[in-house]
Amino acid sequence: MARRGGRAKPVSRAALSGEADPRLVALSVSIGEDAALFEQDIRGSRAHVAMLAARGLVPKAAARRIDAGLAQVREEFAAGKIAFDPALEDVHTHVERRLGELVGRDAGYLHAGRSRNDQVALDERLFIVDACGQCDQALVALMRALLGQARRHEATLLPGYTHLQRAQPVTLAHHLLAYVEALGRDRQRLGEVRARAAVSPLGSGALAGTTLRIDRAHTARALGLAGVTRNSLDAVSDRDSAIELGFACALSAVHLSRLGEELVLWTTREFGFMTLSDAFSTGSSLMPQKKNPDVGELARGRAGSAVGDLVTLLTLPKNLPLSYNRDLQEDKRPLLDAPRKLAQTALALAGAVETATYHAERMAEALGSGEALATDAAEYLVEKGVRFREAHEAVGAAAAWATREGKALAALTAAEWRRFHRAFAPDVVRRFDARASLARREIPGAPGPKQVARQLARWEKELGRAG
């Protein structure tokens, strides 16, 4: 950093006269947000100075002092001991200033061969790699909670719904495994984002690399990255990995919102399918009897902010000419918030699912008096050689007649069924047994007991490898 009149001056103003207008400082300052990147910033700097020393661009003794100083700066950041100065704008300048206070003029070696443009691009890529891992762990925790309850409720009958209307019988296990499938796809996306982010842009400089004999691959290896970026202009202006992480978090948050909504619905007296533990419920400031499912409601609400973060990230690079532009500074809040909130939400839902009580009797009761097995009656006719549309019409007519007569569909006699189609035989009444219906649903992916057992075994094996 430069100094003017004894006061610290940001490096970005080294060639400018006077001090920045306070209004520009207020607009430009980002330390309140990007301070969260101190860990990644210092990791990158330590790897960079080690490479400079290995290439003979920094004296080895100076490099050792810089590395020790950076380690101390890291400890001070972690302990909250770094005082933020808005005039210094960002985390990079704060680290460099504090390093200069610790090691003196040797700190001036550190920035050789790099710019804040490739430095922040590296910081973000390292953060994305870390964030993908943290989100993955949180999703695994939720998947294991869902899987544990599914294993305990393999045989628990439950109405499956379309349009929030009772449709066909499934099991609670099959229902919970549907969320496991969705979260499994979320993990795959995070893994793909992580793989694409894990390359080093360091060495791209401001936009055109450097004339110094640096070794980009050396730095990438030291940081555990798979390689280096291939175009310096692209490297300093690319925010694809941030956008992809934003999308992965947004879609996963939407999945969590669906689970959250069902926690809210299922804990109502109207449904009564489950009861949340007191540890994952809240009360009312006015109504003493209330037990509120805030965990589910917050999961729904946070999906909105996740989608908003994605839109912010997606529109920031819109119409930007190559290469770096200051607009990109605005990616920090959504980039930092989206994975943090996703992991928080997933872990809270994991606790709620794991500690909840599920009411099997109420679920079975909600299956009703045979209406959820109407499709089985239609497929009975199909097995007799009846065209499906004809079978569908016959069973629909029977259901409408039963409703008018105040009868349950399961209570119709064989003679009454034959009024609607001559192919109905006395054994049609056996189709109105939910467990028997599930036993007939053994095609891959269906809710039959054998299929559910296979799904459980596969996911238990998969998550067992997740560590």
DOFI-189836 format. One record per residue (C-alpha): x, y, z; residue number from 1. Coordinates in steps of 0.05 Angstrom, whole numbers. Layout:
BEGIN
+--------+--------+--------+-----+
:     xx :     yy :     zz : pos :
+--------+--------+--------+-----+
:      X :      Y :      Z : NUM :
...
+--------+--------+--------+-----+
This chain:
BEGIN
+--------+--------+--------+-----+
:     xx :     yy :     zz : pos :
+--------+--------+--------+-----+
:      0 :      0 :      0 :   1 :
:     23 :     71 :    -10 :   2 :
:     27 :    124 :     44 :   3 :
:      9 :    197 :     38 :   4 :
:     19 :    246 :     95 :   5 :
:     32 :    188 :    142 :   6 :
:    -36 :    157 :    130 :   7 :
:    -48 :     90 :     96 :   8 :
:    -70 :     96 :     24 :   9 :
:   -102 :     39 :    -14 :  10 :
:    -59 :      8 :    -68 :  11 :
:   -115 :     21 :   -118 :  12 :
:   -102 :     96 :   -110 :  13 :
:    -26 :     94 :   -115 :  14 :
:    -25 :    132 :   -181 :  15 :
:    -80 :    181 :   -162 :  16 :
:    -75 :    248 :   -127 :  17 :
:   -111 :    263 :    -62 :  18 :
:   -158 :    219 :    -24 :  19 :
:   -222 :    186 :    -47 :  20 :
:   -286 :    223 :    -34 :  21 :
:   -321 :    191 :     27 :  22 :
:   -381 :    177 :    -16 :  23 :
:   -339 :    135 :    -63 :  24 :
:   -308 :    100 :     -4 :  25 :
:   -377 :     83 :     23 :  26 :
:   -397 :     55 :    -44 :  27 :
:   -332 :     16 :    -55 :  28 :
:   -318 :    -15 :     12 :  29 :
:   -329 :    -90 :     14 :  30 :
:   -291 :   -112 :     76 :  31 :
:   -355 :   -124 :    114 :  32 :
:   -372 :   -179 :     65 :  33 :
:   -307 :   -206 :     36 :  34 :
:   -273 :   -211 :    104 :  35 :
:   -305 :   -279 :    105 :  36 :
:   -255 :   -299 :     51 :  37 :
:   -194 :   -286 :     95 :  38 :
:   -180 :   -361 :    102 :  39 :
:   -178 :   -371 :     26 :  40 :
:   -141 :   -306 :     14 :  41 :
:    -85 :   -324 :     62 :  42 :
:    -81 :   -396 :     36 :  43 :
:    -72 :   -369 :    -34 :  44 :
:    -19 :   -319 :    -11 :  45 :
:     21 :   -371 :     26 :  46 :
:     22 :   -417 :    -35 :  47 :
:     40 :   -358 :    -79 :  48 :
:     99 :   -335 :    -38 :  49 :
:    125 :   -407 :    -33 :  50 :
:    124 :   -411 :   -108 :  51 :
:    159 :   -343 :   -116 :  52 :
:    214 :   -368 :    -69 :  53 :
:    220 :   -433 :   -107 :  54 :
:    229 :   -394 :   -172 :  55 :
:    281 :   -348 :   -141 :  56 :
:    236 :   -287 :   -145 :  57 :
:    235 :   -276 :    -70 :  58 :
:    293 :   -289 :    -22 :  59 :
:    279 :   -353 :     16 :  60 :
:    290 :   -319 :     84 :  61 :
:    240 :   -264 :     65 :  62 :
:    191 :   -317 :     41 :  63 :
:    195 :   -352 :    108 :  64 :
:    182 :   -287 :    145 :  65 :
:    123 :   -272 :    100 :  66 :
:     94 :   -342 :    110 :  67 :
:    100 :   -336 :    186 :  68 :
:     69 :   -266 :    183 :  69 :
:     10 :   -292 :    141 :  70 :
:     -1 :   -348 :    191 :  71 :
:     -6 :   -296 :    246 :  72 :
:    -53 :   -252 :    205 :  73 :
:    -97 :   -313 :    195 :  74 :
:   -100 :   -325 :    271 :  75 :
:   -117 :   -252 :    283 :  76 :
:   -173 :   -253 :    231 :  77 :
:   -201 :   -317 :    261 :  78 :
:   -199 :   -286 :    331 :  79 :
:   -233 :   -222 :    307 :  80 :
:   -173 :   -179 :    323 :  81 :
:   -167 :   -144 :    256 :  82 :
:   -197 :    -74 :    258 :  83 :
:   -231 :    -59 :    192 :  84 :
:   -214 :      7 :    158 :  85 :
:   -264 :     27 :    104 :  86 :
:   -209 :     64 :     67 :  87 :
:   -174 :     -2 :     55 :  88 :
:   -235 :    -28 :     19 :  89 :
:   -226 :   -104 :     19 :  90 :
:   -197 :   -166 :     52 :  91 :
:   -136 :   -167 :      6 :  92 :
:   -113 :    -98 :     27 :  93 :
:   -127 :   -112 :    101 :  94 :
:    -85 :   -174 :     98 :  95 :
:    -28 :   -138 :     62 :  96 :
:    -30 :    -79 :    110 :  97 :
:    -27 :   -123 :    172 :  98 :
:     28 :   -165 :    141 :  99 :
:     68 :   -102 :    129 : 100 :
:     61 :    -83 :    202 : 101 :
:     87 :   -152 :    222 : 102 :
:    144 :   -164 :    174 : 103 :
:    160 :    -94 :    148 : 104 :
:    186 :    -82 :     77 : 105 :
:    189 :   -157 :     62 : 106 :
:    113 :   -155 :     54 : 107 :
:    125 :   -117 :    -11 : 108 :
:    150 :   -181 :    -44 : 109 :
:     84 :   -216 :    -38 : 110 :
:     44 :   -185 :    -94 : 111 :
:     96 :   -199 :   -149 : 112 :
:     65 :   -235 :   -208 : 113 :
:     -7 :   -226 :   -188 : 114 :
:    -64 :   -175 :   -186 : 115 :
:   -124 :   -168 :   -142 : 116 :
:   -163 :   -192 :   -203 : 117 :
:   -133 :   -261 :   -205 : 118 :
:   -126 :   -261 :   -129 : 119 :
:   -201 :   -252 :   -117 : 120 :
:   -216 :   -302 :   -172 : 121 :
:   -174 :   -353 :   -134 : 122 :
:   -205 :   -335 :    -67 : 123 :
:   -274 :   -348 :    -95 : 124 :
:   -255 :   -414 :   -127 : 125 :
:   -224 :   -438 :    -62 : 126 :
:   -286 :   -416 :    -25 : 127 :
:   -331 :   -452 :    -74 : 128 :
:   -291 :   -516 :    -67 : 129 :
:   -298 :   -511 :      9 : 130 :
:   -371 :   -491 :      7 : 131 :
:   -389 :   -550 :    -37 : 132 :
:   -359 :   -596 :     14 : 133 :
:   -396 :   -564 :     72 : 134 :
:   -463 :   -565 :     36 : 135 :
:   -451 :   -638 :     16 : 136 :
:   -439 :   -657 :     89 : 137 :
:   -504 :   -622 :    110 : 138 :
:   -544 :   -656 :     56 : 139 :
:   -515 :   -723 :     76 : 140 :
:   -538 :   -711 :    147 : 141 :
:   -609 :   -697 :    123 : 142 :
:   -608 :   -757 :     76 : 143 :
:   -587 :   -802 :    134 : 144 :
:   -643 :   -775 :    178 : 145 :
:   -694 :   -789 :    123 : 146 :
:   -664 :   -857 :    110 : 147 :
:   -666 :   -875 :    183 : 148 :
:   -740 :   -859 :    188 : 149 :
:   -753 :   -895 :    122 : 150 :
:   -720 :   -958 :    149 : 151 :
:   -764 :   -954 :    212 : 152 :
:   -827 :   -944 :    170 : 153 :
:   -818 :   -993 :    113 : 154 :
:   -888 :  -1021 :    125 : 155 :
:   -924 :   -956 :    146 : 156 :
:   -981 :   -943 :     97 : 157 :
:   -990 :   -872 :     72 : 158 :
:  -1034 :   -840 :     19 : 159 :
:   -994 :   -812 :    -39 : 160 :
:  -1020 :   -745 :    -64 : 161 :
:  -1029 :   -708 :   -129 : 162 :
:  -1058 :   -637 :   -127 : 163 :
:  -1058 :   -647 :    -51 : 164 :
:  -1114 :   -697 :    -61 : 165 :
:  -1108 :   -769 :    -39 : 166 :
:  -1088 :   -809 :    -99 : 167 :
:  -1057 :   -879 :    -88 : 168 :
:  -1027 :   -917 :    -30 : 169 :
:   -952 :   -915 :    -18 : 170 :
:   -911 :   -925 :     44 : 171 :
:   -878 :   -873 :     88 : 172 :
:   -811 :   -904 :     69 : 173 :
:   -824 :   -894 :     -5 : 174 :
:   -846 :   -822 :      8 : 175 :
:   -783 :   -805 :     48 : 176 :
:   -739 :   -839 :     -3 : 177 :
:   -766 :   -791 :    -56 : 178 :
:   -731 :   -735 :    -18 : 179 :
:   -668 :   -776 :    -12 : 180 :
:   -667 :   -783 :    -88 : 181 :
:   -674 :   -708 :    -98 : 182 :
:   -619 :   -693 :    -48 : 183 :
:   -575 :   -744 :    -81 : 184 :
:   -581 :   -705 :   -146 : 185 :
:   -564 :   -642 :   -107 : 186 :
:   -500 :   -675 :    -83 : 187 :
:   -482 :   -694 :   -154 : 188 :
:   -490 :   -622 :   -177 : 189 :
:   -447 :   -597 :   -120 : 190 :
:   -393 :   -647 :   -139 : 191 :
:   -395 :   -623 :   -211 : 192 :
:   -390 :   -550 :   -188 : 193 :
:   -332 :   -567 :   -143 : 194 :
:   -294 :   -603 :   -199 : 195 :
:   -302 :   -545 :   -247 : 196 :
:   -282 :   -494 :   -194 : 197 :
:   -219 :   -531 :   -173 : 198 :
:   -170 :   -498 :   -221 : 199 :
:   -124 :   -440 :   -205 : 200 :
:   -131 :   -372 :   -241 : 201 :
:    -70 :   -345 :   -203 : 202 :
:    -18 :   -320 :   -252 : 203 :
:    -70 :   -289 :   -298 : 204 :
:    -52 :   -222 :   -268 : 205 :
:    -98 :   -163 :   -281 : 206 :
:   -116 :   -193 :   -349 : 207 :
:    -53 :   -211 :   -388 : 208 :
:    -10 :   -254 :   -342 : 209 :
:     59 :   -231 :   -322 : 210 :
:    130 :   -228 :   -350 : 211 :
:    158 :   -259 :   -287 : 212 :
:    179 :   -333 :   -290 : 213 :
:    125 :   -359 :   -244 : 214 :
:    102 :   -431 :   -240 : 215 :
:     27 :   -432 :   -241 : 216 :
:     23 :   -508 :   -234 : 217 :
:     66 :   -505 :   -171 : 218 :
:     16 :   -459 :   -137 : 219 :
:    -44 :   -501 :   -161 : 220 :
:    -13 :   -564 :   -132 : 221 :
:      2 :   -530 :    -66 : 222 :
:    -71 :   -510 :    -61 : 223 :
:    -97 :   -580 :    -78 : 224 :
:   -127 :   -556 :   -144 : 225 :
:   -130 :   -599 :   -206 : 226 :
:    -97 :   -551 :   -254 : 227 :
:    -95 :   -480 :   -280 : 228 :
:   -142 :   -437 :   -322 : 229 :
:   -125 :   -433 :   -396 : 230 :
:   -141 :   -361 :   -415 : 231 :
:   -121 :   -302 :   -373 : 232 :
:   -178 :   -256 :   -397 : 233 :
:   -229 :   -310 :   -381 : 234 :
:   -197 :   -328 :   -315 : 235 :
:   -204 :   -259 :   -283 : 236 :
:   -274 :   -245 :   -309 : 237 :
:   -305 :   -314 :   -304 : 238 :
:   -357 :   -323 :   -249 : 239 :
:   -388 :   -387 :   -277 : 240 :
:   -370 :   -428 :   -215 : 241 :
:   -403 :   -377 :   -169 : 242 :
:   -466 :   -378 :   -213 : 243 :
:   -466 :   -454 :   -215 : 244 :
:   -459 :   -457 :   -139 : 245 :
:   -516 :   -408 :   -134 : 246 :
:   -559 :   -452 :   -178 : 247 :
:   -541 :   -516 :   -141 : 248 :
:   -559 :   -482 :    -75 : 249 :
:   -623 :   -452 :   -103 : 250 :
:   -649 :   -518 :   -130 : 251 :
:   -630 :   -555 :    -67 : 252 :
:   -664 :   -501 :    -26 : 253 :
:   -727 :   -511 :    -68 : 254 :
:   -724 :   -585 :    -51 : 255 :
:   -716 :   -568 :     23 : 256 :
:   -776 :   -521 :     18 : 257 :
:   -819 :   -579 :     -6 : 258 :
:   -799 :   -621 :     53 : 259 :
:   -810 :   -560 :     98 : 260 :
:   -880 :   -551 :     71 : 261 :
:   -897 :   -623 :     86 : 262 :
:   -872 :   -616 :    157 : 263 :
:   -919 :   -557 :    164 : 264 :
:   -978 :   -594 :    133 : 265 :
:   -966 :   -660 :    167 : 266 :
:   -962 :   -629 :    237 : 267 :
:  -1029 :   -595 :    231 : 268 :
:  -1089 :   -625 :    267 : 269 :
:  -1122 :   -631 :    199 : 270 :
:  -1068 :   -680 :    176 : 271 :
:  -1040 :   -705 :    241 : 272 :
:   -987 :   -749 :    207 : 273 :
:   -930 :   -728 :    252 : 274 :
:   -909 :   -689 :    313 : 275 :
:   -845 :   -649 :    317 : 276 :
:   -803 :   -656 :    379 : 277 :
:   -804 :   -596 :    426 : 278 :
:   -731 :   -584 :    409 : 279 :
:   -750 :   -568 :    338 : 280 :
:   -814 :   -529 :    353 : 281 :
:   -830 :   -459 :    377 : 282 :
:   -886 :   -429 :    418 : 283 :
:   -928 :   -367 :    411 : 284 :
:   -917 :   -301 :    447 : 285 :
:   -993 :   -297 :    458 : 286 :
:  -1025 :   -365 :    452 : 287 :
:   -998 :   -413 :    504 : 288 :
:  -1025 :   -476 :    470 : 289 :
:   -987 :   -466 :    405 : 290 :
:   -932 :   -511 :    380 : 291 :
:   -907 :   -482 :    315 : 292 :
:   -866 :   -516 :    260 : 293 :
:   -820 :   -457 :    248 : 294 :
:   -765 :   -503 :    221 : 295 :
:   -809 :   -521 :    162 : 296 :
:   -832 :   -450 :    151 : 297 :
:   -761 :   -423 :    151 : 298 :
:   -741 :   -477 :    101 : 299 :
:   -796 :   -452 :     55 : 300 :
:   -776 :   -379 :     65 : 301 :
:   -703 :   -390 :     52 : 302 :
:   -717 :   -419 :    -16 : 303 :
:   -737 :   -349 :    -37 : 304 :
:   -672 :   -318 :    -15 : 305 :
:   -633 :   -374 :    -50 : 306 :
:   -669 :   -361 :   -116 : 307 :
:   -656 :   -286 :   -106 : 308 :
:   -582 :   -300 :    -95 : 309 :
:   -580 :   -340 :   -159 : 310 :
:   -612 :   -284 :   -199 : 311 :
:   -562 :   -234 :   -170 : 312 :
:   -503 :   -278 :   -189 : 313 :
:   -531 :   -294 :   -258 : 314 :
:   -543 :   -221 :   -277 : 315 :
:   -478 :   -191 :   -251 : 316 :
:   -435 :   -212 :   -312 : 317 :
:   -491 :   -196 :   -361 : 318 :
:   -465 :   -151 :   -417 : 319 :
:   -397 :   -141 :   -384 : 320 :
:   -341 :   -132 :   -434 : 321 :
:   -277 :   -171 :   -423 : 322 :
:   -244 :   -173 :   -375 : 323 :
:   -251 :   -153 :   -302 : 324 :
:   -302 :   -101 :   -282 : 325 :
:   -318 :    -75 :   -213 : 326 :
:   -390 :    -99 :   -220 : 327 :
:   -364 :   -167 :   -200 : 328 :
:   -350 :   -143 :   -129 : 329 :
:   -425 :   -149 :   -117 : 330 :
:   -422 :   -224 :   -121 : 331 :
:   -395 :   -232 :    -50 : 332 :
:   -460 :   -228 :    -10 : 333 :
:   -500 :   -279 :    -51 : 334 :
:   -440 :   -324 :    -61 : 335 :
:   -425 :   -326 :     14 : 336 :
:   -498 :   -329 :     37 : 337 :
:   -527 :   -383 :     -8 : 338 :
:   -485 :   -443 :     14 : 339 :
:   -485 :   -420 :     87 : 340 :
:   -561 :   -417 :     90 : 341 :
:   -569 :   -482 :     52 : 342 :
:   -524 :   -520 :    101 : 343 :
:   -559 :   -488 :    161 : 344 :
:   -628 :   -507 :    134 : 345 :
:   -609 :   -578 :    116 : 346 :
:   -579 :   -591 :    185 : 347 :
:   -640 :   -562 :    220 : 348 :
:   -687 :   -605 :    178 : 349 :
:   -644 :   -666 :    192 : 350 :
:   -655 :   -656 :    267 : 351 :
:   -729 :   -644 :    257 : 352 :
:   -738 :   -707 :    215 : 353 :
:   -695 :   -750 :    260 : 354 :
:   -731 :   -731 :    325 : 355 :
:   -803 :   -728 :    299 : 356 :
:   -857 :   -778 :    316 : 357 :
:   -896 :   -807 :    258 : 358 :
:   -968 :   -829 :    268 : 359 :
:   -979 :   -893 :    228 : 360 :
:  -1051 :   -902 :    250 : 361 :
:  -1071 :   -833 :    225 : 362 :
:  -1035 :   -845 :    159 : 363 :
:  -1071 :   -910 :    148 : 364 :
:  -1137 :   -878 :    166 : 365 :
:  -1125 :   -824 :    114 : 366 :
:  -1124 :   -876 :     60 : 367 :
:  -1199 :   -873 :     64 : 368 :
:  -1249 :   -926 :     44 : 369 :
:  -1222 :   -950 :    -22 : 370 :
:  -1220 :   -887 :    -64 : 371 :
:  -1144 :   -890 :    -66 : 372 :
:  -1150 :   -960 :    -98 : 373 :
:  -1195 :   -939 :   -155 : 374 :
:  -1137 :   -944 :   -205 : 375 :
:  -1126 :  -1016 :   -182 : 376 :
:  -1198 :  -1031 :   -202 : 377 :
:  -1186 :  -1000 :   -271 : 378 :
:  -1122 :  -1041 :   -280 : 379 :
:  -1161 :  -1103 :   -259 : 380 :
:  -1204 :  -1093 :   -321 : 381 :
:  -1142 :  -1080 :   -364 : 382 :
:  -1116 :  -1148 :   -342 : 383 :
:  -1182 :  -1176 :   -367 : 384 :
:  -1168 :  -1147 :   -436 : 385 :
:  -1209 :  -1084 :   -430 : 386 :
:  -1182 :  -1020 :   -462 : 387 :
:  -1155 :   -974 :   -409 : 388 :
:  -1199 :   -915 :   -427 : 389 :
:  -1261 :   -959 :   -424 : 390 :
:  -1238 :   -986 :   -356 : 391 :
:  -1224 :   -916 :   -331 : 392 :
:  -1294 :   -893 :   -350 : 393 :
:  -1327 :   -954 :   -317 : 394 :
:  -1291 :   -944 :   -251 : 395 :
:  -1304 :   -869 :   -253 : 396 :
:  -1378 :   -883 :   -261 : 397 :
:  -1376 :   -932 :   -203 : 398 :
:  -1341 :   -882 :   -159 : 399 :
:  -1392 :   -828 :   -176 : 400 :
:  -1450 :   -875 :   -162 : 401 :
:  -1419 :   -897 :    -95 : 402 :
:  -1412 :   -824 :    -75 : 403 :
:  -1485 :   -809 :    -92 : 404 :
:  -1508 :   -871 :    -53 : 405 :
:  -1464 :   -854 :      7 : 406 :
:  -1424 :   -918 :     -1 : 407 :
:  -1350 :   -930 :      6 : 408 :
:  -1318 :   -954 :    -59 : 409 :
:  -1287 :  -1012 :    -22 : 410 :
:  -1356 :  -1033 :      4 : 411 :
:  -1386 :  -1045 :    -65 : 412 :
:  -1406 :  -1117 :    -78 : 413 :
:  -1386 :  -1156 :   -140 : 414 :
:  -1457 :  -1150 :   -166 : 415 :
:  -1454 :  -1075 :   -158 : 416 :
:  -1388 :  -1072 :   -196 : 417 :
:  -1418 :  -1112 :   -253 : 418 :
:  -1470 :  -1058 :   -263 : 419 :
:  -1413 :  -1016 :   -292 : 420 :
:  -1376 :  -1068 :   -333 : 421 :
:  -1390 :  -1141 :   -349 : 422 :
:  -1315 :  -1159 :   -340 : 423 :
:  -1319 :  -1148 :   -265 : 424 :
:  -1317 :  -1215 :   -228 : 425 :
:  -1326 :  -1232 :   -154 : 426 :
:  -1250 :  -1227 :   -143 : 427 :
:  -1251 :  -1152 :   -157 : 428 :
:  -1265 :  -1139 :    -84 : 429 :
:  -1196 :  -1166 :    -66 : 430 :
:  -1166 :  -1107 :   -103 : 431 :
:  -1188 :  -1062 :    -46 : 432 :
:  -1131 :  -1080 :      1 : 433 :
:  -1075 :  -1028 :      5 : 434 :
:  -1020 :  -1077 :     25 : 435 :
:  -1039 :  -1125 :    -31 : 436 :
:  -1038 :  -1066 :    -78 : 437 :
:   -967 :  -1048 :    -58 : 438 :
:   -946 :  -1121 :    -65 : 439 :
:   -967 :  -1118 :   -138 : 440 :
:   -925 :  -1056 :   -150 : 441 :
:   -856 :  -1087 :   -158 : 442 :
:   -830 :  -1055 :   -221 : 443 :
:   -765 :  -1014 :   -212 : 444 :
:   -777 :   -950 :   -175 : 445 :
:   -846 :   -969 :   -150 : 446 :
:   -869 :   -971 :    -77 : 447 :
:   -873 :  -1047 :    -72 : 448 :
:   -840 :  -1076 :    -10 : 449 :
:   -783 :  -1110 :    -48 : 450 :
:   -769 :  -1047 :    -89 : 451 :
:   -768 :  -1004 :    -27 : 452 :
:   -721 :  -1053 :      8 : 453 :
:   -674 :  -1049 :    -52 : 454 :
:   -676 :   -973 :    -51 : 455 :
:   -661 :   -972 :     24 : 456 :
:   -602 :  -1019 :     15 : 457 :
:   -574 :   -979 :    -42 : 458 :
:   -577 :   -913 :     -6 : 459 :
:   -550 :   -942 :     59 : 460 :
:   -490 :   -967 :     19 : 461 :
:   -483 :   -901 :    -17 : 462 :
:   -486 :   -858 :     46 : 463 :
:   -441 :   -906 :     83 : 464 :
:   -387 :   -886 :     33 : 465 :
:   -401 :   -812 :     44 : 466 :
:   -360 :   -811 :    108 : 467 :
+--------+--------+--------+-----+
